[in-house]
Amino acid sequence: MLQTCRVLRSRAGPSPGSWQPLSFDGGAFHLKSTGELTRALLVLRLCAWPPLVTHGLALQAWSQRLLGSRLSGALLRASIYGQFVAGETAEEVRSCVLQLQNLGLRPLLAVPTEEEPDSAVKTGEAWYEGNLSAMLRCVDLSRGLLETPDPTGNALMQLKMTALMSTRLCKQLTSWVLRPGDSLELSPKRLAEAMDSGQDLQVSCLNTEQTRHLQASLSRLHRVVQHAQAQRVRLLVDAEYTSLNPALSLLVAALATRWNSSGEGGPWVWNTYQAYLKDTYERLRRDAEAADRAGLAFGVKLVRGAYLDKERETARLQGTEDPTQPDYEATSQRDSQESSVAPQFESIISLALSLLYSPALTSVHDYWKDHILDYIDLCQQSDVFAFLNTV
């Protein structure tokens, strides 16, 4: 999905409290016609209607049977599709992006494809290979959207890992990673070496078919990052469900080991941290310190999170602790008395900024002290648009 970015800039290390939110001062509305603003309000109301959210796919299938694909598609383009999708062609996407760039917004492209944890098993690698082709094209489009190509790599693209490897394998890797003493077999360094060499990787917790799929998935991830680095596009790997995230973070660490060294101009691979999870403070601090020990640059994308209801429902059904923060305020800001990890920081944003600009974390600081900091704030109901794979 193409997401709009809110960009906050600094050439020197900022104090965490010095950032001010970007204000449009009404300027965004001048780009929109009355019809477009009316559509945006209608879509906002529709997306807040629980029956439509719950039964959206069934309603879409019903409308196609009743109205036919052409009329049903026209209605979608005039409503939800038109609100969230920048265009079906590169030219349509570029036109939309140029409008938003006039407001100081930069695009964050993505192929909006992922595999749900309970989806049907895919036969073979064809579906994942098709997604790889779409992502490689998306890298090229991300580069092409810059008015003037920037050799420092200021183009951004979001990457969904479950478009390139199965959620079942991610769950299997997660269970193995979380077992004490057994995770060394799946170290980031070992996975990075397998990506580079292309040699067979033997993992005792996986059967032959799973091992073959892991090898193919590593190859796909390697090809995407290799192409992105060549095109000077930075990849922001999306976080997903907590049942998958440990595996996704392992793969991000493996990619970072290979591509995030300062000599490569990194960080080219960034991880995403969901502020609504209770353990995000600790994971963010731990990952930044691990990157510094390895001599790697470190990139962060912060989001509130998109799987709140499902995470809570899964915890309830499994009888486990709810991994999410109790409310909106707790997600945005932590009580210093409750935070044993970073009691001096009032929010996860201030923690992230301090980690990136901390002189104590030499490798991390050496990159960010000389670079513009892009704070990616995912807008939710306004001009969030997508580049769809129409092939």
C-alpha positions in Angstrom: 0.0 0.0 0.0 1.1 3.5 -0.7 1.0 5.4 2.5 1.5 9.2 3.0 4.4 10.2 5.1 4.7 13.0 7.6 8.4 14.1 7.3 10.2 15.8 10.2 13.7 17.0 9.3 16.8 17.7 11.2 20.5 17.9 10.2 21.7 17.5 13.8 20.7 15.4 16.7 17.4 16.7 18.1 16.1 16.6 21.6 13.2 14.2 21.8 10.8 17.0 22.9 11.8 19.4 20.1 9.7 17.8 17.3 6.5 19.6 16.2 3.7 17.9 14.3 3.3 18.9 10.7 0.3 21.3 10.2 -1.5 21.5 6.9 -3.3 24.7 7.9 -6.2 23.6 5.6 -3.9 23.5 2.6 -4.7 19.8 1.9 -8.3 20.6 1.2 -7.5 23.1 -1.5 -6.3 20.1 -3.7 -9.6 18.4 -3.3 -12.9 19.0 -5.1 -16.2 19.1 -3.1 -17.0 15.6 -4.6 -13.7 14.2 -3.4 -14.2 15.6 0.1 -17.7 14.2 0.2 -16.4 10.8 -0.8 -13.8 10.9 1.9 -16.4 11.6 4.5 -18.7 8.9 3.2 -15.8 6.3 3.1 -14.9 7.3 6.7 -18.4 6.7 7.9 -18.7 3.4 6.0 -15.4 2.1 7.4 -16.7 2.9 10.9 -19.8 0.7 10.3 -19.1 -2.7 11.9 -21.3 -4.8 9.6 -19.5 -3.5 6.5 -16.1 -4.1 8.1 -17.0 -7.6 9.2 -18.7 -8.7 5.9 -17.0 -6.5 3.4 -15.5 -9.4 1.3 -18.9 -11.2 1.2 -20.7 -8.0 0.2 -18.1 -7.5 -2.6 -18.6 -11.0 -3.9 -22.4 -10.6 -3.7 -22.3 -7.3 -5.6 -20.2 -8.9 -8.4 -22.8 -11.7 -8.8 -25.7 -9.3 -8.8 -24.3 -6.3 -10.7 -21.6 -7.9 -12.8 -17.9 -7.2 -12.6 -17.9 -4.0 -14.6 -20.7 -2.2 -12.7 -19.4 -3.5 -9.4 -15.9 -2.3 -10.2 -17.2 1.1 -11.2 -19.0 1.5 -7.9 -15.8 0.6 -6.0 -13.7 3.0 -8.0 -16.1 5.8 -7.2 -16.0 5.0 -3.5 -13.6 3.0 -1.4 -11.2 2.1 -4.2 -11.0 5.7 -5.3 -10.3 7.0 -1.8 -7.5 4.6 -0.9 -5.9 3.8 -4.3 -3.6 6.2 -6.1 -4.2 4.6 -9.5 -4.0 1.5 -11.6 -1.1 2.7 -13.7 2.2 4.2 -13.0 1.1 7.5 -14.5 -2.0 7.7 -12.3 0.1 7.0 -9.2 2.6 9.6 -10.3 -0.1 12.2 -10.8 -1.5 11.6 -7.3 2.0 11.7 -5.7 2.8 15.0 -7.3 -0.3 16.5 -5.8 0.7 15.4 -2.4 4.3 16.4 -2.8 3.1 20.0 -3.2 2.1 19.7 0.5 5.5 18.4 1.5 4.3 14.7 1.7 6.4 11.9 0.4 5.1 8.5 -0.8 5.7 5.2 0.9 4.8 2.6 -1.7 3.9 -1.1 -1.1 2.4 -4.0 -2.9 -0.8 -4.5 -0.7 -0.5 -8.3 -0.6 -0.1 -10.5 2.4 -1.0 -14.0 3.6 -3.4 -14.3 6.5 -2.4 -16.8 9.2 -5.5 -18.9 8.6 -5.4 -18.8 4.8 -5.4 -21.9 2.6 -2.0 -23.5 1.9 -0.5 -22.3 -1.3 0.6 -25.0 -3.8 4.2 -24.5 -4.9 6.0 -21.2 -5.1 4.1 -19.5 -8.0 2.1 -17.1 -5.8 5.1 -15.9 -3.9 7.1 -15.6 -7.1 4.4 -13.5 -8.6 4.5 -11.2 -5.6 8.3 -10.9 -6.0 7.8 -9.6 -9.5 5.3 -7.1 -8.3 7.7 -5.9 -5.6 10.6 -5.5 -7.9 8.4 -3.3 -10.1 7.3 -1.4 -7.1 10.9 -0.7 -6.2 11.4 0.8 -9.7 8.2 2.9 -9.3 9.4 4.1 -5.9 12.6 5.3 -7.4 10.9 6.9 -10.4 8.5 8.9 -8.2 11.3 11.2 -7.0 11.4 14.4 -9.0 15.2 14.4 -8.9 16.9 11.0 -8.1 18.7 11.2 -4.8 21.9 9.2 -4.6 21.7 9.1 -0.8 18.6 6.9 -1.0 15.6 8.9 0.1 13.0 6.8 -1.7 11.0 4.6 0.6 9.0 1.4 0.1 7.0 -0.8 2.5 7.6 -4.6 2.3 5.2 -7.3 3.4 7.2 -10.4 4.2 4.2 -12.7 4.2 3.8 -11.9 0.5 7.1 -13.7 -0.1 6.9 -16.6 2.5 4.1 -18.5 4.1 2.6 -17.6 7.4 2.7 -21.3 8.4 6.5 -21.2 8.0 6.6 -18.0 10.0 4.7 -19.6 12.8 7.0 -22.6 12.8 10.1 -20.3 12.9 8.5 -18.2 15.7 7.9 -21.3 17.9 11.6 -22.3 17.3 13.0 -18.8 17.9 11.1 -18.5 21.2 12.5 -21.8 22.6 15.3 -21.1 25.0 18.7 -22.4 23.8 17.4 -23.6 20.4 17.5 -20.3 18.4 21.2 -20.3 17.6 20.5 -22.7 14.7 18.5 -19.8 13.1 20.8 -16.9 13.9 20.7 -13.8 11.6 24.3 -14.4 10.6 23.6 -18.0 9.4 20.5 -16.9 7.5 22.4 -14.0 5.9 25.2 -16.4 4.8 22.6 -18.7 3.3 21.1 -15.7 1.4 24.5 -14.7 0.0 25.7 -18.1 -0.9 22.5 -19.7 -2.1 23.6 -22.9 -0.5 21.2 -25.3 1.1 20.2 -24.5 4.7 19.6 -27.3 7.0 17.3 -26.6 10.0 16.4 -29.4 12.3 12.9 -28.0 13.2 11.8 -28.0 9.5 11.0 -30.9 7.2 12.2 -31.1 3.7 9.3 -29.2 2.1 9.6 -26.4 4.7 13.3 -26.2 4.3 12.9 -25.9 0.5 10.3 -23.1 1.0 12.6 -21.3 3.5 15.4 -21.4 1.0 13.2 -20.0 -1.8 11.8 -17.3 0.6 15.3 -16.2 1.6 16.3 -16.0 -2.1 13.2 -13.8 -2.8 14.0 -11.5 0.1 17.6 -11.2 -1.0 16.6 -10.3 -4.5 14.2 -7.5 -3.4 16.8 -5.9 -1.1 19.5 -6.3 -3.6 17.4 -4.5 -6.3 16.2 -1.9 -3.8 19.8 -1.1 -2.8 20.8 -0.8 -6.4 17.9 1.6 -7.0 18.7 3.5 -3.7 15.3 2.6 -2.2 15.0 1.9 1.5 12.7 -1.0 2.5 10.5 -0.6 5.6 9.4 -4.1 6.6 5.9 -4.2 7.9 5.1 -5.8 11.3 2.1 -8.2 11.3 0.6 -10.4 14.0 2.4 -11.2 17.2 2.3 -14.9 16.2 4.5 -14.0 13.2 6.6 -11.1 14.4 9.5 -13.0 16.0 10.1 -14.8 12.7 9.8 -11.5 10.7 12.2 -9.8 13.1 14.6 -12.6 12.6 14.5 -12.2 8.9 14.9 -8.4 9.2 17.9 -9.0 11.3 19.4 -11.4 8.7 18.8 -8.8 6.0 20.2 -6.1 8.1 23.3 -8.2 8.8 23.9 -8.3 5.0 22.7 -4.9 3.9 22.8 -2.4 6.8 26.5 -1.8 7.2 27.7 1.8 7.0 29.8 0.8 4.0 26.7 -0.2 2.1 25.1 3.2 2.8 22.6 1.6 5.2 20.2 1.2 6.7 18.5 -0.2 3.6 16.2 -2.5 5.7 14.1 -1.0 8.5 11.9 -2.9 11.0 8.5 -1.7 12.1 7.6 -1.4 15.8 3.9 -1.4 16.8 3.4 1.1 19.7 0.2 -0.7 20.9 2.2 -3.7 22.0 3.4 -3.8 25.6 6.9 -5.1 24.8 7.7 -2.6 22.1 9.9 -0.4 24.4 12.1 -3.4 25.3 12.3 -4.7 21.7 13.2 -1.3 20.3 15.9 -0.8 22.8 17.3 -4.3 22.4 17.3 -4.2 18.6 19.1 -0.8 18.5 21.8 -2.0 20.9 22.2 -5.3 18.9 22.6 -3.2 15.7 25.3 -1.1 17.4 27.2 -4.2 18.6 27.2 -5.6 15.1 28.4 -2.3 13.6 25.2 -1.8 11.7 23.1 1.3 10.9 19.5 1.1 12.2 16.2 2.3 10.8 12.9 2.5 12.6 9.3 2.8 11.4 6.8 3.5 14.2 3.1 2.7 13.9 0.3 2.4 16.3 -0.7 -1.0 15.0 -3.5 -2.5 12.9 -4.4 -5.8 14.5 -5.8 -4.7 17.9 -9.1 -6.5 17.9 -7.7 -9.7 16.5 -4.7 -9.7 18.9 -7.1 -9.3 21.9 -9.5 -12.0 20.6 -6.7 -14.4 20.0 -5.4 -13.9 23.5 -8.8 -14.4 25.0 -9.4 -17.6 23.1 -6.0 -19.0 24.0 -6.2 -17.9 27.6 -3.0 -15.9 27.4 -2.1 -12.4 28.4 -3.3 -9.6 26.1 -0.2 -8.3 24.4 -1.7 -4.9 23.6 -1.8 -1.7 25.6 -5.1 -1.1 27.4 -6.1 2.2 25.7 -5.1 4.9 23.2 -3.3 7.0 25.8 -1.1 4.1 26.9 -0.1 3.5 23.3 0.9 7.1 22.8 2.6 7.8 26.1 4.0 5.7 28.9 3.7 6.6 32.6 7.4 6.9 33.7 6.6 5.1 37.0 5.4 2.0 35.0 8.2 1.9 32.5 11.1 -0.2 33.9 12.8 -0.3 30.5 13.1 3.5 29.8 11.6 5.4 32.7 13.1 8.7 31.5 11.1 8.7 28.2 7.5 9.8 28.2 6.7 8.2 24.8 8.0 5.6 22.5 8.7 8.3 19.9 11.1 10.1 22.3 12.8 6.7 23.0 13.2 6.0 19.3 14.7 9.5 18.7 17.1 9.1 21.6 18.3 5.7 20.4 18.9 6.9 16.9 20.8 10.0 18.1 22.6 8.4 21.1 26.4 8.9 20.9 26.6 5.8 23.0 25.3 3.7 20.1 28.2 4.6 17.8 27.2 2.7 14.6 23.6 3.9 14.9 24.5 7.5 15.7 27.2 7.7 13.0 24.5 7.3 10.3 21.8 9.5 11.7 24.0 12.4 12.8 24.6 13.3 9.2 21.2 12.4 7.7 17.7 13.8 7.5 15.4 11.9 9.9 12.2 10.8 8.3 9.5 10.1 10.9 6.9 8.1 9.2 3.4 8.7 10.6 0.9 6.6 8.8 -2.2 8.6 8.1 -5.3 6.5 8.5 -8.4 8.0 6.9 -6.9 10.7 4.7 -5.3 10.2 1.3 -3.9 6.8 2.1 -3.4 5.3 -1.3 -2.2 2.1 -2.9 -0.3 0.8 -5.9 -2.1 -2.3 -6.8 -0.6 -5.2 -8.6 -2.9 -5.4 -11.6 -1.1 -8.3 -13.4 
